[in-house]
């Protein structure tokens, strides 16, 4: 998931939710360029800490913050 606007944010949360629900088993890679996705990651962490969910986003997605890290995932 690359950084983006409201459409990207909506689609990202939808795809993450589908994985939580078991609708798909595809790998989700969050490209956290310049910490763009930190607020979303923090929100999922807070939901788990406050017991609004029992799954952790870190167990659902892989994170990279540079293109070099992204390429490593496929090497």
N, C-alpha and C positions, 0 to 999 in steps of 0.2 A: 504494500500500500504506500504509494508516494504521497508527499504533502499535497494538499489541494484545498479547494473551497468547500462550500456547504454540500455540494453533491458528492464529493469524495468522502467527506466525513459521514454522511448518511449511508453511503454504500459500504464504507469500512465497518461501521457498527452493525449493519445488516449481515455482512459476510461473517463477522466474528460471532454474532448471535446464532447464525445458522450452524456454525461449527459447535458452539455450546450445545445446541439442540440435537446434534448428530445428523443434520440434514446433508452435510458434506464432510469429507475427511481430507480435503485438500490442505496443503501447507499454506499458511498465511505468513508473509514476511512484511514487517512494518519497517519502512525506510525512514528512520527518525532523524532526518537531515536537520541540522541546527536545532535539535530538540523540539521539532515541530509537534510531535505526537505526545510530548510529556504530559500535557493536561489530560488527554484521553487515558493514558497509562495510569496516571494518578487517580483518575475517577474510578477505574476498574479496581485499583488497589484499595481505595476507600470503601467501595461497595463490599469487597470481601472482608475487610477489617470490621466493618459495621454489620456484618452478617446479612447482607442483602443478596448474597450469592455465595455459592460454595466452590466456585471454580476460579482459578487464577489466570489472568490474561497471559502471564508469562508461560503457562503450561499450554496455551492455545496457539501462541504466535512466536515467531522468531523476530529478533530485533537487529537491525544494522543501522549504523549511523554514517557509513561512508560507502562509496562504490566498491572500494577494495574489499570491505567486509561482505558486501552483497555477492561479489564474484566468488569469494571463498566458499559460500554456501553451496555452490554448484561445481566446485573443483573436486 
